[in-house]
């Protein structure tokens, strides 16, 4: 993304599912992150870095190769 980027609070909220709220938001990103870390461990998941002028989202998961 080559946009304006996100502030620190917005970045934190992206990986936290707010399902208790009347208006849940960012649930999709948080759910995917939680599923990856639950299945593959804490070394894997989603990281989000924002440094103007943009944001980088990285998704880490193990890949098994068929021989």
Predicted model as a PDB file, atoms N, CA, C, CB and O in Angstrom, pLDDT in the B-factor column:
MODEL        1                                                                  
ATOM      1  N   UNK A   1       0.842  -1.166   0.000  1.00 63.00           N  
ATOM      2  CA  UNK A   1       0.000   0.000   0.000  1.00 63.00           C  
ATOM      3  C   UNK A   1       0.890   1.233   0.000  1.00 63.00           C  
ATOM      4  CB  UNK A   1      -0.960  -0.004   1.210  1.00 63.00           C  
ATOM      5  O   UNK A   1       1.832   1.313   0.789  1.00 63.00           O  
ATOM      6  N   UNK A   2       0.617   2.162  -0.843  1.00 69.00           N  
ATOM      7  CA  UNK A   2       1.421   3.375  -0.873  1.00 69.00           C  
ATOM      8  C   UNK A   2       0.607   4.589  -0.422  1.00 69.00           C  
ATOM      9  CB  UNK A   2       1.979   3.605  -2.278  1.00 69.00           C  
ATOM     10  O   UNK A   2       0.870   5.715  -0.845  1.00 69.00           O  
ATOM     11  N   UNK A   3      -0.390   4.346   0.444  1.00 72.00           N  
ATOM     12  CA  UNK A   3      -1.232   5.424   0.962  1.00 72.00           C  
ATOM     13  C   UNK A   3      -0.576   6.141   2.125  1.00 72.00           C  
ATOM     14  CB  UNK A   3      -2.579   4.880   1.390  1.00 72.00           C  
ATOM     15  O   UNK A   3       0.648   6.135   2.257  1.00 72.00           O  
ATOM     16  N   UNK A   4      -1.383   6.755   2.963  1.00 75.00           N  
ATOM     17  CA  UNK A   4      -0.890   7.560   4.072  1.00 75.00           C  
ATOM     18  C   UNK A   4      -0.333   6.735   5.221  1.00 75.00           C  
ATOM     19  CB  UNK A   4      -1.983   8.433   4.580  1.00 75.00           C  
ATOM     20  O   UNK A   4       0.431   7.257   6.032  1.00 75.00           O  
ATOM     21  N   UNK A   5      -0.694   5.469   5.312  1.00 77.00           N  
ATOM     22  CA  UNK A   5      -0.254   4.645   6.429  1.00 77.00           C  
ATOM     23  C   UNK A   5      -1.260   4.698   7.568  1.00 77.00           C  
ATOM     24  CB  UNK A   5       1.120   5.096   6.916  1.00 77.00           C  
ATOM     25  O   UNK A   5      -2.299   5.349   7.459  1.00 77.00           O  
ATOM     26  N   UNK A   6      -0.949   4.008   8.666  1.00 77.00           N  
ATOM     27  CA  UNK A   6      -1.836   3.922   9.823  1.00 77.00           C  
ATOM     28  C   UNK A   6      -1.093   4.356  11.071  1.00 77.00           C  
ATOM     29  CB  UNK A   6      -2.387   2.491   9.994  1.00 77.00           C  
ATOM     30  O   UNK A   6       0.122   4.181  11.169  1.00 77.00           O  
ATOM     31  N   UNK A   7      -1.823   4.927  12.033  1.00 78.00           N  
ATOM     32  CA  UNK A   7      -1.194   5.268  13.305  1.00 78.00           C  
ATOM     33  C   UNK A   7      -1.066   4.012  14.167  1.00 78.00           C  
ATOM     34  CB  UNK A   7      -2.008   6.362  14.048  1.00 78.00           C  
ATOM     35  O   UNK A   7      -1.676   2.988  13.859  1.00 78.00           O  
ATOM     36  N   UNK A   8      -0.275   4.082  15.248  1.00 79.00           N  
ATOM     37  CA  UNK A   8       0.013   2.908  16.088  1.00 79.00           C  
ATOM     38  C   UNK A   8      -1.253   2.281  16.671  1.00 79.00           C  
ATOM     39  CB  UNK A   8       0.952   3.297  17.222  1.00 79.00           C  
ATOM     40  O   UNK A   8      -1.361   1.056  16.715  1.00 79.00           O  
ATOM     41  N   UNK A   9      -2.199   3.084  17.112  1.00 78.00           N  
ATOM     42  CA  UNK A   9      -3.427   2.550  17.703  1.00 78.00           C  
ATOM     43  C   UNK A   9      -4.248   1.786  16.664  1.00 78.00           C  
ATOM     44  CB  UNK A   9      -4.267   3.687  18.308  1.00 78.00           C  
ATOM     45  O   UNK A   9      -4.800   0.728  16.967  1.00 78.00           O  
ATOM     46  N   UNK A  10      -4.329   2.304  15.468  1.00 77.00           N  
ATOM     47  CA  UNK A  10      -5.061   1.612  14.404  1.00 77.00           C  
ATOM     48  C   UNK A  10      -4.401   0.283  14.059  1.00 77.00           C  
ATOM     49  CB  UNK A  10      -5.148   2.493  13.154  1.00 77.00           C  
ATOM     50  O   UNK A  10      -5.089  -0.707  13.808  1.00 77.00           O  
ATOM     51  N   UNK A  11      -3.069   0.256  14.045  1.00 77.00           N  
ATOM     52  CA  UNK A  11      -2.344  -1.000  13.773  1.00 77.00           C  
ATOM     53  C   UNK A  11      -2.658  -2.048  14.823  1.00 77.00           C  
ATOM     54  CB  UNK A  11      -0.827  -0.753  13.724  1.00 77.00           C  
ATOM     55  O   UNK A  11      -2.915  -3.204  14.487  1.00 77.00           O  
ATOM     56  N   UNK A  12      -2.642  -1.656  16.107  1.00 75.00           N  
ATOM     57  CA  UNK A  12      -2.941  -2.605  17.184  1.00 75.00           C  
ATOM     58  C   UNK A  12      -4.349  -3.172  17.050  1.00 75.00           C  
ATOM     59  CB  UNK A  12      -2.780  -1.929  18.549  1.00 75.00           C  
ATOM     60  O   UNK A  12      -4.561  -4.368  17.249  1.00 75.00           O  
ATOM     61  N   UNK A  13      -5.300  -2.325  16.715  1.00 75.00           N  
ATOM     62  CA  UNK A  13      -6.692  -2.748  16.633  1.00 75.00           C  
ATOM     63  C   UNK A  13      -6.947  -3.734  15.498  1.00 75.00           C  
ATOM     64  CB  UNK A  13      -7.579  -1.548  16.462  1.00 75.00           C  
ATOM     65  O   UNK A  13      -7.896  -4.514  15.569  1.00 75.00           O  
ATOM     66  N   UNK A  14      -6.134  -3.718  14.468  1.00 75.00           N  
ATOM     67  CA  UNK A  14      -6.347  -4.628  13.341  1.00 75.00           C  
ATOM     68  C   UNK A  14      -6.211  -6.092  13.732  1.00 75.00           C  
ATOM     69  CB  UNK A  14      -5.373  -4.313  12.235  1.00 75.00           C  
ATOM     70  O   UNK A  14      -6.867  -6.950  13.141  1.00 75.00           O  
ATOM     71  N   UNK A  15      -5.370  -6.395  14.720  1.00 73.00           N  
ATOM     72  CA  UNK A  15      -5.149  -7.794  15.101  1.00 73.00           C  
ATOM     73  C   UNK A  15      -5.925  -8.200  16.342  1.00 73.00           C  
ATOM     74  CB  UNK A  15      -3.682  -8.036  15.331  1.00 73.00           C  
ATOM     75  O   UNK A  15      -5.710  -9.283  16.888  1.00 73.00           O  
ATOM     76  N   UNK A  16      -6.833  -7.330  16.791  1.00 73.00           N  
ATOM     77  CA  UNK A  16      -7.666  -7.642  17.955  1.00 73.00           C  
ATOM     78  C   UNK A  16      -9.119  -7.702  17.492  1.00 73.00           C  
ATOM     79  CB  UNK A  16      -7.479  -6.576  19.100  1.00 73.00           C  
ATOM     80  O   UNK A  16      -9.658  -6.713  16.995  1.00 73.00           O  
ATOM     81  N   UNK A  17      -9.751  -8.863  17.656  1.00 63.00           N  
ATOM     82  CA  UNK A  17     -11.152  -9.005  17.264  1.00 63.00           C  
ATOM     83  C   UNK A  17     -12.039  -8.405  18.346  1.00 63.00           C  
ATOM     84  CB  UNK A  17     -11.516 -10.495  17.019  1.00 63.00           C  
ATOM     85  O   UNK A  17     -12.017  -8.858  19.490  1.00 63.00           O  
ATOM     86  N   UNK A  18     -12.811  -7.398  17.993  1.00 59.00           N  
ATOM     87  CA  UNK A  18     -13.713  -6.751  18.935  1.00 59.00           C  
ATOM     88  C   UNK A  18     -15.111  -7.303  18.718  1.00 59.00           C  
ATOM     89  CB  UNK A  18     -13.691  -5.203  18.771  1.00 59.00           C  
ATOM     90  O   UNK A  18     -15.980  -6.613  18.185  1.00 59.00           O  
ATOM     91  N   UNK A  19     -15.330  -8.551  19.131  1.00 55.00           N  
ATOM     92  CA  UNK A  19     -16.610  -9.199  18.891  1.00 55.00           C  
ATOM     93  C   UNK A  19     -17.634  -8.854  19.967  1.00 55.00           C  
ATOM     94  CB  UNK A  19     -16.426 -10.698  18.816  1.00 55.00           C  
ATOM     95  O   UNK A  19     -18.818  -9.144  19.793  1.00 55.00           O  
ATOM     96  N   UNK A  20     -17.213  -8.243  21.074  1.00 58.00           N  
ATOM     97  CA  UNK A  20     -18.130  -7.872  22.151  1.00 58.00           C  
ATOM     98  C   UNK A  20     -18.849  -6.561  21.850  1.00 58.00           C  
ATOM     99  CB  UNK A  20     -17.374  -7.758  23.470  1.00 58.00           C  
ATOM    100  O   UNK A  20     -19.865  -6.256  22.474  1.00 58.00           O  
ATOM    101  N   UNK A  21     -18.344  -5.799  20.920  1.00 59.00           N  
ATOM    102  CA  UNK A  21     -18.898  -4.491  20.590  1.00 59.00           C  
ATOM    103  C   UNK A  21     -20.216  -4.631  19.844  1.00 59.00           C  
ATOM    104  CB  UNK A  21     -17.905  -3.685  19.755  1.00 59.00           C  
ATOM    105  O   UNK A  21     -20.469  -5.649  19.200  1.00 59.00           O  
ATOM    106  N   UNK A  22     -21.060  -3.596  19.934  1.00 58.00           N  
ATOM    107  CA  UNK A  22     -22.291  -3.569  19.152  1.00 58.00           C  
ATOM    108  C   UNK A  22     -21.987  -3.475  17.659  1.00 58.00           C  
ATOM    109  CB  UNK A  22     -23.173  -2.394  19.588  1.00 58.00           C  
ATOM    110  O   UNK A  22     -22.770  -3.923  16.821  1.00 58.00           O  
ATOM    111  N   UNK A  23     -20.833  -2.881  17.343  1.00 58.00           N  
ATOM    112  CA  UNK A  23     -20.415  -2.739  15.947  1.00 58.00           C  
ATOM    113  C   UNK A  23     -19.016  -3.318  15.790  1.00 58.00           C  
ATOM    114  CB  UNK A  23     -20.451  -1.246  15.496  1.00 58.00           C  
ATOM    115  O   UNK A  23     -18.035  -2.575  15.757  1.00 58.00           O  
ATOM    116  N   UNK A  24     -18.919  -4.661  15.693  1.00 60.00           N  
ATOM    117  CA  UNK A  24     -17.589  -5.263  15.579  1.00 60.00           C  
ATOM    118  C   UNK A  24     -16.853  -4.772  14.336  1.00 60.00           C  
ATOM    119  CB  UNK A  24     -17.699  -6.784  15.548  1.00 60.00           C  
ATOM    120  O   UNK A  24     -17.463  -4.543  13.291  1.00 60.00           O  
ATOM    121  N   UNK A  25     -15.542  -4.614  14.459  1.00 62.00           N  
ATOM    122  CA  UNK A  25     -14.737  -4.162  13.338  1.00 62.00           C  
ATOM    123  C   UNK A  25     -13.405  -4.896  13.331  1.00 62.00           C  
ATOM    124  CB  UNK A  25     -14.518  -2.642  13.401  1.00 62.00           C  
ATOM    125  O   UNK A  25     -12.924  -5.338  14.374  1.00 62.00           O  
ATOM    126  N   UNK A  26     -12.827  -5.020  12.176  1.00 59.00           N  
ATOM    127  CA  UNK A  26     -11.528  -5.680  11.998  1.00 59.00           C  
ATOM    128  C   UNK A  26     -11.547  -7.137  12.443  1.00 59.00           C  
ATOM    129  CB  UNK A  26     -10.457  -4.931  12.766  1.00 59.00           C  
ATOM    130  O   UNK A  26     -10.499  -7.689  12.778  1.00 59.00           O  
ATOM    131  N   UNK A  27     -12.702  -7.760  12.454  1.00 75.00           N  
ATOM    132  CA  UNK A  27     -12.816  -9.142  12.913  1.00 75.00           C  
ATOM    133  C   UNK A  27     -12.132 -10.099  11.941  1.00 75.00           C  
ATOM    134  CB  UNK A  27     -14.289  -9.527  13.086  1.00 75.00           C  
ATOM    135  O   UNK A  27     -11.531 -11.080  12.377  1.00 75.00           O  
ATOM    136  N   UNK A  28     -12.208  -9.840  10.645  1.00 82.00           N  
ATOM    137  CA  UNK A  28     -11.637 -10.746   9.646  1.00 82.00           C  
ATOM    138  C   UNK A  28     -10.141 -10.902   9.776  1.00 82.00           C  
ATOM    139  CB  UNK A  28     -11.962 -10.264   8.270  1.00 82.00           C  
ATOM    140  O   UNK A  28      -9.643 -12.027   9.803  1.00 82.00           O  
ATOM    141  N   UNK A  29      -9.404  -9.795   9.859  1.00 84.00           N  
ATOM    142  CA  UNK A  29      -7.948  -9.852   9.992  1.00 84.00           C  
ATOM    143  C   UNK A  29      -7.573 -10.537  11.298  1.00 84.00           C  
ATOM    144  CB  UNK A  29      -7.333  -8.436   9.930  1.00 84.00           C  
ATOM    145  O   UNK A  29      -6.689 -11.393  11.317  1.00 84.00           O  
ATOM    146  N   UNK A  30      -8.238 -10.168  12.389  1.00 84.00           N  
ATOM    147  CA  UNK A  30      -7.933 -10.759  13.696  1.00 84.00           C  
ATOM    148  C   UNK A  30      -8.221 -12.265  13.705  1.00 84.00           C  
ATOM    149  CB  UNK A  30      -8.748 -10.058  14.802  1.00 84.00           C  
ATOM    150  O   UNK A  30      -7.447 -13.038  14.269  1.00 84.00           O  
ATOM    151  N   UNK A  31      -9.319 -12.682  13.090  1.00 86.00           N  
ATOM    152  CA  UNK A  31      -9.652 -14.109  13.047  1.00 86.00           C  
ATOM    153  C   UNK A  31      -8.625 -14.903  12.254  1.00 86.00           C  
ATOM    154  CB  UNK A  31     -11.037 -14.310  12.442  1.00 86.00           C  
ATOM    155  O   UNK A  31      -8.225 -15.989  12.674  1.00 86.00           O  
ATOM    156  N   UNK A  32      -8.194 -14.380  11.118  1.00 89.00           N  
ATOM    157  CA  UNK A  32      -7.181 -15.080  10.315  1.00 89.00           C  
ATOM    158  C   UNK A  32      -5.880 -15.183  11.108  1.00 89.00           C  
ATOM    159  CB  UNK A  32      -6.938 -14.344   8.962  1.00 89.00           C  
ATOM    160  O   UNK A  32      -5.259 -16.246  11.129  1.00 89.00           O  
ATOM    161  N   UNK A  33      -5.462 -14.110  11.753  1.00 89.00           N  
ATOM    162  CA  UNK A  33      -4.237 -14.123  12.567  1.00 89.00           C  
ATOM    163  C   UNK A  33      -4.349 -15.172  13.677  1.00 89.00           C  
ATOM    164  CB  UNK A  33      -3.971 -12.718  13.179  1.00 89.00           C  
ATOM    165  O   UNK A  33      -3.424 -15.957  13.886  1.00 89.00           O  
ATOM    166  N   UNK A  34      -5.473 -15.183  14.381  1.00 89.00           N  
ATOM    167  CA  UNK A  34      -5.665 -16.144  15.480  1.00 89.00           C  
ATOM    168  C   UNK A  34      -5.655 -17.585  14.973  1.00 89.00           C  
ATOM    169  CB  UNK A  34      -6.987 -15.859  16.210  1.00 89.00           C  
ATOM    170  O   UNK A  34      -5.071 -18.460  15.612  1.00 89.00           O  
ATOM    171  N   UNK A  35      -6.286 -17.835  13.847  1.00 92.00           N  
ATOM    172  CA  UNK A  35      -6.308 -19.201  13.303  1.00 92.00           C  
ATOM    173  C   UNK A  35      -4.907 -19.670  12.916  1.00 92.00           C  
ATOM    174  CB  UNK A  35      -7.238 -19.273  12.083  1.00 92.00           C  
ATOM    175  O   UNK A  35      -4.529 -20.808  13.193  1.00 92.00           O  
ATOM    176  N   UNK A  36      -4.146 -18.794  12.277  1.00 93.00           N  
ATOM    177  CA  UNK A  36      -2.784 -19.174  11.876  1.00 93.00           C  
ATOM    178  C   UNK A  36      -1.929 -19.459  13.104  1.00 93.00           C  
ATOM    179  CB  UNK A  36      -2.135 -18.061  11.021  1.00 93.00           C  
ATOM    180  O   UNK A  36      -1.229 -20.471  13.140  1.00 93.00           O  
ATOM    181  N   UNK A  37      -1.971 -18.577  14.124  1.00 93.00           N  
ATOM    182  CA  UNK A  37      -1.135 -18.800  15.312  1.00 93.00           C  
ATOM    183  C   UNK A  37      -1.600 -20.007  16.109  1.00 93.00           C  
ATOM    184  CB  UNK A  37      -1.141 -17.565  16.206  1.00 93.00           C  
ATOM    185  O   UNK A  37      -0.779 -20.692  16.718  1.00 93.00           O  
ATOM    186  N   UNK A  38      -2.896 -20.283  16.118  1.00 94.00           N  
ATOM    187  CA  UNK A  38      -3.411 -21.452  16.835  1.00 94.00           C  
ATOM    188  C   UNK A  38      -2.953 -22.747  16.174  1.00 94.00           C  
ATOM    189  CB  UNK A  38      -4.943 -21.409  16.898  1.00 94.00           C  
ATOM    190  O   UNK A  38      -2.551 -23.689  16.857  1.00 94.00           O  
ATOM    191  N   UNK A  39      -3.014 -22.792  14.859  1.00 94.00           N  
ATOM    192  CA  UNK A  39      -2.665 -24.016  14.128  1.00 94.00           C  
ATOM    193  C   UNK A  39      -1.157 -24.211  14.021  1.00 94.00           C  
ATOM    194  CB  UNK A  39      -3.276 -23.984  12.735  1.00 94.00           C  
ATOM    195  O   UNK A  39      -0.667 -25.328  14.191  1.00 94.00           O  
ATOM    196  N   UNK A  40      -0.403 -23.125  13.737  1.00 95.00           N  
ATOM    197  CA  UNK A  40       1.014 -23.271  13.421  1.00 95.00           C  
ATOM    198  C   UNK A  40       1.955 -22.751  14.504  1.00 95.00           C  
ATOM    199  CB  UNK A  40       1.305 -22.568  12.147  1.00 95.00           C  
ATOM    200  O   UNK A  40       3.153 -23.025  14.445  1.00 95.00           O  
ATOM    201  N   UNK A  41       1.454 -22.013  15.483  1.00 95.00           N  
ATOM    202  CA  UNK A  41       2.316 -21.510  16.557  1.00 95.00           C  
ATOM    203  C   UNK A  41       2.573 -20.013  16.446  1.00 95.00           C  
ATOM    204  CB  UNK A  41       3.637 -22.251  16.551  1.00 95.00           C  
ATOM    205  O   UNK A  41       2.256 -19.377  15.441  1.00 95.00           O  
ATOM    206  N   UNK A  42       3.151 -19.479  17.499  1.00 94.00           N  
ATOM    207  CA  UNK A  42       3.364 -18.033  17.608  1.00 94.00           C  
ATOM    208  C   UNK A  42       4.377 -17.469  16.601  1.00 94.00           C  
ATOM    209  CB  UNK A  42       3.821 -17.706  18.997  1.00 94.00           C  
ATOM    210  O   UNK A  42       4.419 -16.256  16.397  1.00 94.00           O  
ATOM    211  N   UNK A  43       5.184 -18.316  15.976  1.00 95.00           N  
ATOM    212  CA  UNK A  43       6.128 -17.826  14.964  1.00 95.00           C  
ATOM    213  C   UNK A  43       5.425 -17.442  13.656  1.00 95.00           C  
ATOM    214  CB  UNK A  43       7.192 -18.889  14.684  1.00 95.00           C  
ATOM    215  O   UNK A  43       6.033 -16.849  12.765  1.00 95.00           O  
ATOM    216  N   UNK A  44       4.152 -17.785  13.557  1.00 96.00           N  
ATOM    217  CA  UNK A  44       3.400 -17.549  12.331  1.00 96.00           C  
ATOM    218  C   UNK A  44       2.220 -16.635  12.606  1.00 96.00           C  
ATOM    219  CB  UNK A  44       2.921 -18.872  11.724  1.00 96.00           C  
ATOM    220  O   UNK A  44       1.801 -16.484  13.754  1.00 96.00           O  
ATOM    221  N   UNK A  45       1.682 -16.028  11.559  1.00 93.00           N  
ATOM    222  CA  UNK A  45       0.529 -15.150  11.692  1.00 93.00           C  
ATOM    223  C   UNK A  45       0.675 -13.932  10.805  1.00 93.00           C  
ATOM    224  CB  UNK A  45       0.342 -14.725  13.141  1.00 93.00           C  
ATOM    225  O   UNK A  45       1.417 -13.945   9.823  1.00 93.00           O  
ATOM    226  N   UNK A  46      -0.041 -12.880  11.164  1.00 91.00           N  
ATOM    227  CA  UNK A  46      -0.051 -11.649  10.384  1.00 91.00           C  
ATOM    228  C   UNK A  46       0.699 -10.566  11.138  1.00 91.00           C  
ATOM    229  CB  UNK A  46      -1.495 -11.198  10.079  1.00 91.00           C  
ATOM    230  O   UNK A  46       0.487 -10.375  12.335  1.00 91.00           O  
ATOM    231  N   UNK A  47       1.576  -9.858  10.441  1.00 89.00           N  
ATOM    232  CA  UNK A  47       2.204  -8.660  11.000  1.00 89.00           C  
ATOM    233  C   UNK A  47       1.882  -7.500  10.064  1.00 89.00           C  
ATOM    234  CB  UNK A  47       3.766  -8.845  11.173  1.00 89.00           C  
ATOM    235  O   UNK A  47       1.810  -7.652   8.845  1.00 89.00           O  
ATOM    236  N   UNK A  48       1.694  -6.348  10.676  1.00 87.00           N  
ATOM    237  CA  UNK A  48       1.361  -5.157   9.920  1.00 87.00           C  
ATOM    238  C   UNK A  48       2.319  -4.055  10.336  1.00 87.00           C  
ATOM    239  CB  UNK A  48      -0.121  -4.734  10.145  1.00 87.00           C  
ATOM    240  O   UNK A  48       2.440  -3.738  11.519  1.00 87.00           O  
ATOM    241  N   UNK A  49       2.995  -3.478   9.361  1.00 86.00           N  
ATOM    242  CA  UNK A  49       3.931  -2.375   9.611  1.00 86.00           C  
ATOM    243  C   UNK A  49       3.480  -1.187   8.782  1.00 86.00           C  
ATOM    244  CB  UNK A  49       5.414  -2.779   9.263  1.00 86.00           C  
ATOM    245  O   UNK A  49       3.146  -1.327   7.605  1.00 86.00           O  
ATOM    246  N   UNK A  50       3.473  -0.018   9.404  1.00 85.00           N  
ATOM    247  CA  UNK A  50       3.064   1.176   8.686  1.00 85.00           C  
ATOM    248  C   UNK A  50       4.094   2.266   8.880  1.00 85.00           C  
ATOM    249  CB  UNK A  50       1.684   1.650   9.150  1.00 85.00           C  
ATOM    250  O   UNK A  50       4.295   2.764   9.987  1.00 85.00           O  
ATOM    251  N   UNK A  51       4.733   2.624   7.806  1.00 81.00           N  
ATOM    252  CA  UNK A  51       5.692   3.715   7.780  1.00 81.00           C  
ATOM    253  C   UNK A  51       5.337   4.567   6.578  1.00 81.00           C  
ATOM    254  CB  UNK A  51       7.179   3.197   7.713  1.00 81.00           C  
ATOM    255  O   UNK A  51       5.441   4.112   5.439  1.00 81.00           O  
ATOM    256  N   UNK A  52       4.916   5.809   6.824  1.00 74.00           N  
ATOM    257  CA  UNK A  52       4.545   6.641   5.678  1.00 74.00           C  
ATOM    258  C   UNK A  52       5.632   6.610   4.615  1.00 74.00           C  
ATOM    259  CB  UNK A  52       4.283   8.086   6.123  1.00 74.00           C  
ATOM    260  O   UNK A  52       6.809   6.754   4.944  1.00 74.00           O  
ATOM    261  N   UNK A  53       5.282   6.432   3.388  1.00 77.00           N  
ATOM    262  CA  UNK A  53       3.945   6.584   2.844  1.00 77.00           C  
ATOM    263  C   UNK A  53       3.244   5.264   2.564  1.00 77.00           C  
ATOM    264  CB  UNK A  53       4.007   7.380   1.595  1.00 77.00           C  
ATOM    265  O   UNK A  53       2.836   5.053   1.422  1.00 77.00           O  
ATOM    266  N   UNK A  54       3.080   4.380   3.501  1.00 80.00           N  
ATOM    267  CA  UNK A  54       2.358   3.157   3.196  1.00 80.00           C  
ATOM    268  C   UNK A  54       2.330   2.162   4.326  1.00 80.00           C  
ATOM    269  CB  UNK A  54       2.945   2.520   2.013  1.00 80.00           C  
ATOM    270  O   UNK A  54       2.846   2.411   5.416  1.00 80.00           O  
ATOM    271  N   UNK A  55       1.717   1.029   4.047  1.00 84.00           N  
ATOM    272  CA  UNK A  55       1.544  -0.054   5.015  1.00 84.00           C  
ATOM    273  C   UNK A  55       1.920  -1.361   4.345  1.00 84.00           C  
ATOM    274  CB  UNK A  55       0.082  -0.108   5.558  1.00 84.00           C  
ATOM    275  O   UNK A  55       1.600  -1.590   3.178  1.00 84.00           O  
ATOM    276  N   UNK A  56       2.609  -2.223   5.100  1.00 86.00           N  
ATOM    277  CA  UNK A  56       2.986  -3.542   4.603  1.00 86.00           C  
ATOM    278  C   UNK A  56       2.346  -4.597   5.502  1.00 86.00           C  
ATOM    279  CB  UNK A  56       4.542  -3.709   4.558  1.00 86.00           C  
ATOM    280  O   UNK A  56       2.497  -4.552   6.722  1.00 86.00           O  
ATOM    281  N   UNK A  57       1.638  -5.538   4.903  1.00 88.00           N  
ATOM    282  CA  UNK A  57       1.025  -6.654   5.631  1.00 88.00           C  
ATOM    283  C   UNK A  57       1.760  -7.915   5.217  1.00 88.00           C  
ATOM    284  CB  UNK A  57      -0.525  -6.771   5.339  1.00 88.00           C  
ATOM    285  O   UNK A  57       1.893  -8.207   4.029  1.00 88.00           O  
ATOM    286  N   UNK A  58       2.242  -8.667   6.216  1.00 93.00           N  
ATOM    287  CA  UNK A  58       2.954  -9.921   5.960  1.00 93.00           C  
ATOM    288  C   UNK A  58       2.186 -11.063   6.615  1.00 93.00           C  
ATOM    289  CB  UNK A  58       4.423  -9.859   6.494  1.00 93.00           C  
ATOM    290  O   UNK A  58       1.802 -10.974   7.781  1.00 93.00           O  
ATOM    291  N   UNK A  59       1.968 -12.127   5.862  1.00 95.00           N  
ATOM    292  CA  UNK A  59       1.314 -13.320   6.394  1.00 95.00           C  
ATOM    293  C   UNK A  59       2.333 -14.446   6.348  1.00 95.00           C  
ATOM    294  CB  UNK A  59       0.010 -13.687   5.584  1.00 95.00           C  
ATOM    295  O   UNK A  59       2.810 -14.832   5.281  1.00 95.00           O  
ATOM    296  N   UNK A  60       2.662 -14.970   7.539  1.00 95.00           N  
ATOM    297  CA  UNK A  60       3.644 -16.063   7.634  1.00 95.00           C  
ATOM    298  C   UNK A  60       2.935 -17.354   8.018  1.00 95.00           C  
ATOM    299  CB  UNK A  60       4.760 -15.727   8.671  1.00 95.00           C  
ATOM    300  O   UNK A  60       2.177 -17.401   8.987  1.00 95.00           O  
ATOM    301  N   UNK A  61       3.196 -18.406   7.236  1.00 92.00           N  
ATOM    302  CA  UNK A  61       2.696 -19.744   7.564  1.00 92.00           C  
ATOM    303  C   UNK A  61       3.645 -20.754   6.911  1.00 92.00           C  
ATOM    304  CB  UNK A  61       1.197 -19.949   7.068  1.00 92.00           C  
ATOM    305  O   UNK A  61       4.285 -20.452   5.904  1.00 92.00           O  
ATOM    306  N   UNK A  62       3.730 -21.945   7.492  1.00 92.00           N  
ATOM    307  CA  UNK A  62       4.644 -22.930   6.927  1.00 92.00           C  
ATOM    308  C   UNK A  62       4.097 -23.529   5.627  1.00 92.00           C  
ATOM    309  CB  UNK A  62       4.909 -24.038   7.942  1.00 92.00           C  
ATOM    310  O   UNK A  62       2.889 -23.682   5.442  1.00 92.00           O  
ATOM    311  N   UNK A  63       5.010 -23.851   4.760  1.00 87.00           N  
ATOM    312  CA  UNK A  63       4.628 -24.478   3.487  1.00 87.00           C  
ATOM    313  C   UNK A  63       5.267 -25.851   3.445  1.00 87.00           C  
ATOM    314  CB  UNK A  63       5.067 -23.607   2.248  1.00 87.00           C  
ATOM    315  O   UNK A  63       6.474 -25.992   3.643  1.00 87.00           O  
ATOM    316  N   UNK A  64       4.459 -26.852   3.189  1.00 81.00           N  
ATOM    317  CA  UNK A  64       5.006 -28.195   3.028  1.00 81.00           C  
ATOM    318  C   UNK A  64       5.062 -28.506   1.530  1.00 81.00           C  
ATOM    319  CB  UNK A  64       4.145 -29.262   3.802  1.00 81.00           C  
ATOM    320  O   UNK A  64       4.133 -28.214   0.776  1.00 81.00           O  
ATOM    321  N   UNK A  65       6.156 -29.094   1.139  1.00 78.00           N  
ATOM    322  CA  UNK A  65       6.359 -29.402  -0.277  1.00 78.00           C  
ATOM    323  C   UNK A  65       6.158 -30.883  -0.530  1.00 78.00           C  
ATOM    324  CB  UNK A  65       7.759 -28.972  -0.733  1.00 78.00           C  
ATOM    325  O   UNK A  65       6.659 -31.724   0.217  1.00 78.00           O  
ATOM    326  N   UNK A  66       5.439 -31.190  -1.563  1.00 79.00           N  
ATOM    327  CA  UNK A  66       5.248 -32.596  -1.958  1.00 79.00           C  
ATOM    328  C   UNK A  66       6.407 -32.984  -2.840  1.00 79.00           C  
ATOM    329  CB  UNK A  66       3.879 -32.819  -2.698  1.00 79.00           C  
ATOM    330  O   UNK A  66       6.804 -32.239  -3.736  1.00 79.00           O  
ATOM    331  N   UNK A  67       6.941 -34.141  -2.583  1.00 73.00           N  
ATOM    332  CA  UNK A  67       8.070 -34.621  -3.408  1.00 73.00           C  
ATOM    333  C   UNK A  67       7.606 -35.598  -4.438  1.00 73.00           C  
ATOM    334  CB  UNK A  67       9.145 -35.266  -2.547  1.00 73.00           C  
ATOM    335  O   UNK A  67       8.413 -36.104  -5.217  1.00 73.00           O  
TER     336      UNK A  67                                                      
ENDMDL                                                                          
END                                                                             
